[in-house]
Amino acid sequence: MLRVLMFLIPLALSVYAFIDCISTKDDDIRHMPKPLWAILVLLFPLVGSISWIIAGKKRQPAGSSPWQGGGGRRQWVAPDDNPDFLKSLGKDDEKDADGREDRQKDEDPRAD
């Protein structure tokens, strides 16, 4: 079991570091260009991955969290609370506010 872990942990670390490296914006990368970091992580899996995690990417300070409004990110909003999403849906003319079909169109004028 220990032999398997000695292989899987560096492999998982390398995969994580490589995906993190290629998905990071160019503005957030420090010290070297992105392609050079990716090659470093691929050629030297353990050393390159640890180097990327420690020095390759600008990280948020430990106390800031995007869910608390820090870090310069917007907080996630549910679709039914998001006014932009609701505007993008538009208003369906055949349904009223409750989502039911408009009864005036279905009524028979001879029913009176």
N, C-alpha and C positions, 0 to 999 in steps of 0.2 A: 504494500500500500504506500509506503514511504517513497519507493522508487517512482510510482505513478505521480505522486504529488510533486516530486522534484522535477518532473517533466511538465506537468499540467500548469503549475503556478507561473513559471516563466513564459509559457506559451500564452496563457490567458493575459498576462501582463503585456506581452508584445502585441497581441491582437487589440487590446484596449488602447494602448498607446498609439498604434498605427491608425486606428479608426478615429481616435481623438485628434491626431495630427492632421489627417486629411480633411476632417470636417471643421477644423478651426479656421476662422476668418484670418486673412493675411495680416490685418491690423493688430490681432491679438498674439501674434507669434514674436518671440524675442530671440535675439542673438544670431540666428541663421535663417535663410530662406526656407519656406515650407518643403520644397523638394529635397533639400539637403537633410532636413530632419527626418523625412520619410525614409530616405535611403539609410540613414544612420540607424533608425529603429529596425529596419529590415535586415541589415547586414550584421549588426551587433544587438541581438534581441534583448538581452538582459541589461547591458550597459546603456544602449540607446534608449530603451524604454524608461529606465530610471532617470536618465538625463532629460528626456522629454518632460516627464512628470515634474521634475524639480525645476528645470531652468527654461524649458521651451515655450511655455504658454503663460500669458498674463492671467493670474488667478484673482478671484474676488477676495477681499479681506474676510477673515473668518467670521466676523460678526454680521456681515450683510447677507441678506437672503432675498431673492426675487419675490418671495411670497410675503415678505414684510415691507415691501416697497423700496428696498435698497437695491444697490447694484445697477441702477439705471434701467431696469427692465420693468415692463408693465405687468401688472398682476393679471392672472387668467380670469376671464369672465365667462360665465355660462352663456350659451347662445340666446336663451330667452331673456337675459338681462343686457345683452349687447345691442345698443340702438343701431349700430351700423349693419349688423346681421339682419335685424328686423326690417330695416329699410330696404335691404337687398331682396327680401322676399316679395315686397310689393303687396298691394291689397288685392285680393281676389274678389272680383265683382259679384260672383255668384254665391259667395258665402258671407254670412254676417259675422259679427265679432265672436260669437260662440262657436264658429266653425260649422254651423248647420247651413244647409242650402237655403237660399232665399225662397220663402213660401209664396211670395206674391207672383212669381213667374209660374208656379205650378197650380195656382188656384184656377178653377174653372169659372169664367165670367158668367156662365149660366146658372151658377149655384145660388144666386140671390133670388 
